[in-house]
Amino acid sequence: MPVVAMAAVIAAVSAALTAAPGPVVGTPTAVVHPAPPARKAIVPAEPPAAIPATPAAEPPPPPRTTPKPKPPPPAPPREQAPGTVRLAQGGTATLVRADVVDGVLPVPEGVREATWWGAALDGSSGATVLAGHVNWKGATGPFAELWESRVGDVVTVVDPAGAAHRYRVSRLVTVHKDQLPARARELFGQDGPHRLVLVTCGGRWVGGSDGYEENRVVIAQPL
């Protein structure tokens, strides 16, 4: 095709593509190309929310324990009658004032009695001596408790006027009756600080005038 003719065709086609839509008289209808499909904007998806960590399992609550009930308060001590001695475990004897005759410490007539010889209970020196039977005519006396006494035990003596005197055991002595006279001053002497001396018999039974073979002597200091 001549160059002039090709230029005219290109110009006509170019004019048709730029002209307003609609048929143009005397010219061929231009083919309208469909608009390219609209591009969809690709929006990136939001990152998934952070998955919360599974909480650690809580330890089970400690088992409930029922608190132990408080022990009841100790019962108040029983009232002690005037003119009596009460040992640490509760053995009680009635005091009978007596004197030493011919160097012999008197013994009580009954198992529930204790002869009292020596210093006064409110004295500042000397031994207050209380002697009682370990048993008598088949009955066990309160002074049998002396064989179970321990250092630190508390002994209470209430004098005939009703005044209480408390002592703490400081010494335990077991002596053969043959040796008792030689130790009488040491154990029962009226010199030195005031003290309470409790005496009974025990050990092996030998009969006769001795009865038991030994004496138990418990010495206590005033509180």
C-alpha positions as CSV (number, residue, x, y, z in Angstrom):
1,M,0.0,0.0,0.0
2,P,1.3,3.5,-0.8
3,V,2.7,5.4,2.2
4,V,0.1,8.2,1.8
5,A,-2.8,5.7,1.9
6,M,-1.5,3.9,5.0
7,A,-1.1,7.2,6.8
8,A,-4.7,8.0,6.1
9,V,-5.9,4.7,7.5
10,I,-3.9,5.1,10.7
11,A,-5.2,8.6,11.2
12,A,-8.8,7.4,10.7
13,V,-8.4,4.5,13.2
14,S,-6.7,6.9,15.7
15,A,-9.6,9.3,15.4
16,A,-12.1,6.6,15.9
17,L,-10.5,5.4,19.1
18,T,-10.4,8.9,20.6
19,A,-13.8,10.1,19.4
20,A,-16.9,10.2,21.7
21,P,-18.7,6.9,21.8
22,G,-21.6,6.3,19.4
23,P,-21.9,5.8,15.7
24,V,-20.3,8.4,13.5
25,V,-22.0,8.9,10.2
26,G,-20.0,7.9,7.3
27,T,-17.4,6.0,9.3
28,P,-17.3,2.4,10.5
29,T,-18.4,1.7,14.1
30,A,-15.4,1.5,16.4
31,V,-15.1,-1.6,18.4
32,V,-15.1,-0.7,22.1
33,H,-12.8,-2.9,24.0
34,P,-14.1,-3.9,27.4
35,A,-12.5,-2.2,30.4
36,P,-9.9,-4.4,32.0
37,P,-11.3,-6.0,35.1
38,A,-10.8,-3.9,38.2
39,R,-7.9,-5.1,40.2
40,K,-8.8,-6.2,43.6
41,A,-6.7,-4.8,46.3
42,I,-5.1,-7.5,48.2
43,V,-5.3,-6.6,51.8
44,P,-3.0,-8.8,53.9
45,A,-4.9,-10.6,56.5
46,E,-4.3,-9.5,60.1
47,P,-2.0,-11.7,61.9
48,P,-3.9,-14.1,64.2
49,A,-4.2,-12.8,67.7
50,A,-1.7,-14.2,70.0
51,I,-3.0,-17.4,71.6
52,P,-2.9,-16.8,75.3
53,A,-0.6,-19.2,77.1
54,T,-2.4,-21.9,79.0
55,P,-2.1,-20.9,82.6
56,A,-0.3,-23.3,84.8
57,A,-2.5,-25.4,86.8
58,E,-3.0,-24.0,90.3
59,P,-1.8,-26.3,93.1
60,P,-4.6,-27.9,95.0
61,P,-5.5,-26.2,98.2
62,P,-3.9,-27.7,101.3
63,P,-6.1,-30.2,103.0
64,R,-8.1,-28.6,105.8
65,T,-7.1,-29.8,109.2
66,T,-9.3,-29.4,112.1
67,P,-7.3,-27.6,114.8
68,K,-6.9,-29.6,118.0
69,P,-8.9,-28.2,120.8
70,K,-7.0,-26.5,123.5
71,P,-6.6,-28.5,126.6
72,P,-8.7,-27.4,129.5
73,P,-7.0,-25.2,132.0
74,P,-5.6,-27.1,134.9
75,A,-7.9,-27.6,137.8
76,P,-7.2,-25.3,140.7
77,P,-5.4,-27.1,143.6
78,R,-7.7,-28.5,146.2
79,E,-7.9,-26.6,149.4
80,Q,-5.5,-28.0,151.9
81,A,-6.6,-28.3,155.5
82,P,-4.6,-26.7,158.3
83,G,-2.1,-28.9,160.0
84,T,-1.3,-31.1,157.0
85,V,1.5,-31.9,154.6
86,R,0.9,-32.6,150.9
87,L,3.5,-34.3,148.7
88,A,4.0,-33.6,145.0
89,Q,1.8,-36.5,143.9
90,G,-1.0,-35.6,146.2
91,G,-0.3,-37.8,149.2
92,T,-1.5,-35.9,152.3
93,A,-0.9,-36.6,156.0
94,T,-2.0,-34.9,159.2
95,L,0.7,-33.3,161.3
96,V,1.2,-34.5,164.9
97,R,3.6,-32.4,167.0
98,A,6.0,-34.6,168.9
99,D,9.3,-34.5,170.8
100,V,12.3,-36.8,170.6
101,V,12.5,-39.1,173.6
102,D,15.8,-40.7,174.5
103,G,17.2,-39.7,171.1
104,V,14.5,-41.7,169.3
105,L,12.5,-39.9,166.5
106,P,8.8,-40.6,167.3
107,V,6.7,-42.3,164.7
108,P,3.0,-41.7,164.2
109,E,0.2,-44.0,165.3
110,G,-1.8,-44.0,162.1
111,V,-0.8,-44.4,158.5
112,R,-2.4,-41.0,157.6
113,E,-0.4,-39.1,160.2
114,A,3.1,-37.6,160.2
115,T,4.9,-36.7,163.4
116,W,6.4,-33.2,163.4
117,W,9.7,-32.5,165.3
118,G,12.3,-29.8,165.2
119,A,12.2,-26.2,163.8
120,A,9.1,-24.2,163.3
121,L,7.8,-23.9,159.8
122,D,8.4,-20.2,159.8
123,G,11.9,-20.5,161.3
124,S,15.0,-19.1,159.7
125,S,17.3,-22.1,160.6
126,G,17.1,-25.7,161.5
127,A,15.3,-28.7,160.1
128,T,11.6,-29.2,160.3
129,V,11.3,-33.1,160.4
130,L,8.2,-34.9,159.4
131,A,8.1,-38.7,159.8
132,G,5.4,-41.0,158.4
133,H,4.8,-44.7,157.7
134,V,5.3,-46.3,154.3
135,N,2.5,-48.7,155.2
136,W,0.7,-49.7,158.4
137,K,-1.5,-52.7,159.1
138,G,-2.0,-53.5,155.4
139,A,-2.7,-49.9,154.3
140,T,-0.2,-47.9,152.2
141,G,0.6,-44.5,153.7
142,P,1.0,-41.2,151.8
143,F,4.7,-41.2,152.7
144,A,5.3,-44.2,150.5
145,E,5.4,-41.5,147.8
146,L,8.8,-40.5,149.1
147,W,10.3,-43.5,147.3
148,E,9.2,-41.9,144.0
149,S,10.1,-38.3,144.8
150,R,12.3,-36.4,142.4
151,V,14.5,-33.3,142.8
152,G,12.3,-30.3,141.9
153,D,9.1,-31.7,143.4
154,V,7.1,-29.2,145.5
155,V,5.8,-30.0,148.9
156,T,3.3,-27.9,150.7
157,V,2.8,-27.7,154.5
158,V,-0.1,-25.8,156.0
159,D,0.5,-25.1,159.7
160,P,-2.3,-25.3,162.3
161,A,-3.0,-21.6,161.9
162,G,-3.7,-22.0,158.2
163,A,-0.5,-20.5,156.8
164,A,1.0,-22.3,153.8
165,H,4.7,-23.1,153.5
166,R,6.0,-24.4,150.2
167,Y,9.3,-26.3,149.7
168,R,11.2,-27.6,146.7
169,V,12.9,-31.0,146.9
170,S,16.7,-30.6,146.6
171,R,18.1,-33.9,147.8
172,L,17.2,-37.6,148.1
173,V,19.0,-39.8,150.5
174,T,18.6,-43.6,151.1
175,V,20.4,-44.7,154.3
176,H,20.6,-48.1,156.1
177,K,19.1,-47.9,159.5
178,D,22.4,-48.9,161.1
179,Q,24.0,-45.8,159.6
180,L,21.2,-43.4,160.5
181,P,22.4,-42.5,164.0
182,A,25.8,-41.4,162.6
183,R,24.1,-39.1,160.1
184,A,21.4,-37.7,162.3
185,R,23.2,-34.4,162.8
186,E,23.8,-34.0,159.1
187,L,20.2,-34.8,158.2
188,F,18.1,-33.6,161.1
189,G,20.4,-31.0,162.8
190,Q,19.0,-27.7,164.1
191,D,21.9,-25.6,162.8
192,G,22.3,-24.3,159.2
193,P,19.6,-22.8,156.9
194,H,15.9,-23.8,157.4
195,R,14.8,-26.8,155.5
196,L,12.0,-29.5,155.5
197,V,13.1,-33.1,156.1
198,L,10.6,-35.9,155.3
199,V,11.4,-39.4,156.5
200,T,9.9,-42.9,156.0
201,C,11.0,-46.5,156.0
202,G,11.4,-48.9,153.1
203,G,13.7,-51.3,151.3
204,R,13.9,-55.0,152.5
205,W,11.6,-56.1,155.3
206,V,13.7,-57.6,158.2
207,G,11.1,-57.6,160.9
208,G,11.8,-57.2,164.6
209,S,12.2,-53.7,166.0
210,D,13.7,-52.5,162.7
211,G,10.9,-53.5,160.4
212,Y,12.3,-52.3,157.1
213,E,16.0,-52.2,156.5
214,E,16.4,-48.7,155.2
215,N,15.1,-45.1,155.6
216,R,14.2,-42.7,152.8
217,V,15.1,-39.1,153.6
218,V,13.8,-36.3,151.3
219,I,15.2,-32.8,151.9
220,A,13.5,-29.7,150.6
221,Q,14.3,-26.0,150.6
222,P,11.7,-23.2,151.3
223,L,10.4,-21.4,148.2
